[in-house]
Amino acid sequence: MRNHTVEVDLSRGENVLKFAPVFNVAFSFIDRHLWDGRADKVAIRTNRGVEVTYAELAENVNRCGNALLDMGIGHGERVIMIVKDCAEFFYCFWGAIKAGLIPVPVNTLLRHKDYAYILADSGCAAVIYSPEFADEVEMALDQLETRPTHCLRVEGEDISLQALIAAADPELEPTPTTAEDDCFWLYSSGSTGSPKGAVHRHRDMVVSSQFYGVQVLGVRETDVCFSAAKLFFAYGLGNGMTFPLWVGATSVLYDDRPTPESTFEIIEQFKPSLYFGVPTLYAAQLKALESESRDLSAVRLCVSAGEALPANIFSRWREKTGLAILDGIGSTELLHIFISNRVDDINPGSSGLMVPGYEARIVNEVGEPVPAGESGKLWIKGDSTARCYWNKPEKTTETMVDGWLDTGDTYLQDKQGYYHYCGRNDDMLKVGGIWCSPFEIEATLIKHPKLLEVAVVGRTDAAGLIKPEAHIVLHNPQDAGDPLSAELLALCKQNLAPYKYPRWFQFVSELPKTATGKIQRFKLRS
Ligand code: 3UK
């Protein structure tokens, strides 16, 4: 086999990917398109009017890879990316991979204390950030004992990533890695502890693009993909980058906050054929559609993930737009969706059927399979699973066992074979499709001197989606009321990512507890 190539063998109904012994995945997603005659095809269009062809993409990836190497970053060293959705995200991610470095895209909504943790944990050689996030990133850098050697803005300074890219050599040979070598990391939040870096290999993006992207979504060269979920999420990374690049399609990037208005405008202007959202956004878009009509005629299929899509959002969306939403469950550790509905087989309210190339086991407390129709813990096996969590051997041993991954979810498989989400096995919440730890919110609220105790739990809103609610016991019950709620909200805004704010503050006289004094969260959930 030629170096850096992968063969897809779908014969005998098997899903087999054969990787060349020398395999750097940047070739498959970037350089291959020049050989396949796509040099002049547009790979990226942005809301700032930028258009990048596959030839320009390949050149800028090379330039960026060389710029990173010229900085002296060594093989396997990490490059933290706190970067908005823009063309440079692609250049930096693929340039690093092609140069044998490890890009680590990070959630751009986080606060300085989260960044300080991630910068230290990753032991990164460089951090690259969009100027929009400079305040939080620079506060984080000030907290570190040792700063990364290179701290660089994407644009807007004399020495920026953009300037280095422009000055660098446009030729770069792929570093000779293998399909099993570490390629990139993605951080995922932990319930009590700190974020965990999931270490992904060169093969992983090929697996998710081929098995879910091609075989389930049917993504093809003529598609235009728009993901409201940002590239720093594994979900957005697949939707908005790896799937279109796998088949030589076009990706539309939007660099601001996805609101119903902004996403509709992007859809009307750029006419994507595939639209990727999260349930919270579909619910907000449905609300907007009550008082305005929008042209979604270019879209052939909508996709939802991040949290379960309530059946009523599916049916109202279909009624209003005539479009189906394909719900599927994925995770950072598995990189993308592993159980999904199918275009011709949608079971609203369910996650659907296994994606080819993945296996599931639903087991009881002692690890034995439960009968159909009964719920249990969902374990998944598949070739896109992260190799480990960085620096967290115990978490790795607990979660990744003999090639199986503990998703932390409770699921049941019905008699027809469809999988149904039944909740989490931990206290973690998914809010707007993003992880949210109740303990982190509690730790912020309890800093207020008037609070004696607090418990945060998920509460289902009118659309059937989970949002955080704080149950609060005060030293002096007379302090309860709207002014204190406003102070608590302000405290959260200083310390937490926006999606983590409690939407309700309930002042209560006591919290339900066990005999040993542990808060009974299930009694507070509603
Ligand atoms: C929950 C869902 C029910 C579930 C993700 C698509 O969400 C993604 O990754 P995360 O690591 O979270 C994983 C957890 O989120 N979940 C996600 N999708 C669904 N629950 N129905 C769904 N459709 O608890 C899962 O364990 O943030 C989603 C693609 C890539 C991803 N990383």
Residues whose N, C-alpha, C, O or C-beta is under 5 A from the ligand:
A	BS01	3UK	S188 A234 Y235 S304 A305 G306 E307 A308 L309 D327 G328 I329 G330 S331 T332 L335 H336 I337 T407 D409 Y421 G433
